[in-house]
């Protein structure tokens, strides 16, 4: 008995629809995976977080360790002085108020400075950790070894990287916003401490960008913007529960007055946008630093230029 096989042509429209249904989840999956890789805090080799861009070898240099101690003690001393030396503005003419030292923690400037102290402490801890290790188990250039699965970046290094990223973005934004929108010469006097916390903060982070060896990823701009939005939410909550600034006014900053929600939302959005721009500047500076090091010290920079993902 003969069996007749009849071929029925497929409708091109059905084929295209099926392909679209198959490709769409795959494309979304690739986008999701790429976003996760860009936002994660994994980097290899991890010892770049413990070394200076301009040193030789993979062991933290003694000079870099001394720099880390000096920077940490300096920013810590400035932070303590900023807290301990609080006083009412010299030109303040309002009603007599009792100074509450703990209101130091409600100001965005001090949030940013605390992050500078934190990143300096974490950087010192990273250097001390790798300084105490006798070897990184790195193979010689001529040695053939099997490539094991790459280990995750230590949580100490990831924490330092996150703190450094946010502290850098906040420092630039705080300096810019303070001197352009917040500073009022009728109230705020210009003294050494004011200059250190509203200008020295950016200088410290510029110095950090110049000497550190780890990269700055463009996608990590979301971390700084998230910190800025978190402060905006905090200020709204603080206002809602009746909190006041150090002289008893309902707004922590005049531009962040939640009695005028439109202008307050606009100020938060402006800060978030400036934060993204500041991170772009930091990314470009870190890239320029690594490129310059590759030209000036090619043999040394090879240890710090392995793939970041």
Secondary structure, 3 states (H helix, E strand, C coil): CCCCCCCCCCCHHHHHHHHHHHHHHHHHHHHHHHHHHHHCCCCCCHHHHHCECCCCCCCCCHHHHHHHHHHHHHHHHHHHHHHHCCCCCCCCCCCCCCCCHHHHHHCHHHHHHHHHHHHHHHHHHHHHHHHCCCCCCCCCCCCCCCCCCCCCCCHHHHHHHHHHHHHHHHHHHHHHHHHHHHCCCCCCCCCHHHHHHHHHHHHHHHHHHHHECCCCCHHHHHHHHHHHHHHHHHHHHHHHCCCCCCCCCCCCCHHHCCCCHHHHHHHHHHHHHHHHHHHHHHHHHHHHHHHHHHHHCHHHHHHHCCCCC
